[in-house]
Amino acid sequence: MSYVIQTKGLGKLFKKSAAVDRVDLNVEKGDIYGFIGQNGAGKTTTIRMLLNLTRPSFGTVELFGEKVTDSSIYRHLKKIGTIIETPGFYLNLTGEENLDIHRIMMDIPDKSSVDRAMKLVGLSEQKGKKTRQYSLGMKQRLGLARALLHDPELLILDEPTNGLDPQGIVEIRDMLINISKQGKTILISSHILAEVEKMISRVGILHNGKLLEESSREVFLKKCGHSIQYRVSDPVKAAGLIKELVNQPGITVDGDLVILKITENDNSGKITKLLVENDIDVKESKLVQASLEDYFIKLTGGGIHV
Amino acid sequence: MYKLLNLEFRKLKGTFLLLLVPVTFLIPLILVLIQHASGPKASLPDIITKSSVFIQMISFACVVISGCYIITREYKSNMLPYLAVTPNSMVRVLFCKFILLFMETFVLQLAIFGALFCVNTVLDGFDGDIAVRFLVSGVLSALFLGCLIPAISFIALWRQSFAGSSIIFLVLFMLTFPFTFMSYGYIFPHLVPIILVSKYLGYERYTQMGYGPGILILAGTFAAFSYLSVRCMKKKE
């Protein structure tokens, strides 16, 4: 397996408390890896350690199969594009000038790369405007343009959709999916699950500095599971009847809904027949796929922004 | 290195430093001309000698403000991580900032003393001795102020704030300024440029004082704070 990012027992102590606690990340080539966690879970600290901006208290980081050290990091940085926390710019300079400074810092001889990057994020019209006059959303786009400027193999994006409007979020999502199709690897951290759920191929859930789970999206969705919801006239009676029939836990009543977690045995036909035979009106029955967000809340005990 | 230095110059576009430097250049000139026009009859070189402490104070303030701004602007605009993720050593970036500040200090000091010489030539005619004296004064002033740049840089890196670090220096200066007129005033490194340049210009209070201790203190300050600044820049938290 070729890992673009791999950490082994990575951790960071701040005043003896672990902000990141023995995290083993495995990001494969071509992944769009969703690095999910609440605010303060340790996502940014982990990203800073990946980029050698913060020294780990313990554990190791490997990028492109090579252990990161103070000297080896310079070889890798040319292959990495990043957004770290809020994108910073020289506010006295225009968007174009800011990107040009980054172009020179990254040793990119091709001056047209600046125009291309600005066009890619839809900022061509704003390139002559000072970044002081940019909105937060425009700054995020410009940050993304800077990350993409040198056509990196790996993108590490810390909350890249902060401050973007819904249309902007969709555009960025589509852009990242397209970039991933070119064989590039993307690690995207977010506390807004709904934004990343649709694009990621792999997920790592970080909570209180610990990586609770890491798996492919498909495995996660399987774990999330399905349920059937019955909207009925007498939910309490219906729940009792269903319980007798299927003899399984996980039947809940919520208002006029009876929610049944699906197991391998599909009893939906029998259940509907049973309810009708017992004079219970079945107004609606539908299959519901639990989202990553539901799973996250279950796993961490709640408290996530949506 | 040249590439990074060039970028440091480009980053100055549209900043207040483009106003601060000309103002710092004009203030001593205006002050000397006012004194020449309104005071009792005295030659321009004498007025300049008597105003040398003030001229150096203004220059010091300019170096402090420029230095704190240039060193801390990446902190203020959250640009530091973006500098650190480019394949350039942060120590080289810091040295480029030092060089930029040295260049600014040199140009400013040579411009101030050059302009004073021109004014003197217009008023009193050309005098080769005064030309040499002012040229050497400008060079010495630039060298001595340049030795303080690492100290300014260290305080700025430590505080990570333009206002915070500038205030520390200006308060420190105000509290220690009275020592400028004492025989052991050179124990405060930031007062050494004032004392030694004034001495060179013939300020009578410093005629008995040697150059050696002051230069040693400045050299020590330069070396110690260069080391501390590099350490501070390399620090990762």
Interface residues (C-beta under 8 A of the other chain):
Chain A: R48 L51 N52 L53 T54 R55 Y74 R75 L77 K78 I80 T82 I84 E85 T86 P87 G88 F89 Y90 L91 N92 L93 E97 I101 H102 I104 M105 M106 D107 K130 R146
Chain B: K3 L4 N6 L7 R10 K11 K13 G14 T15 R73 E74 S77 N78 M79 L80 P81 Y82 L83 A84 V85 T86 P87 N88 S89 K236 E237
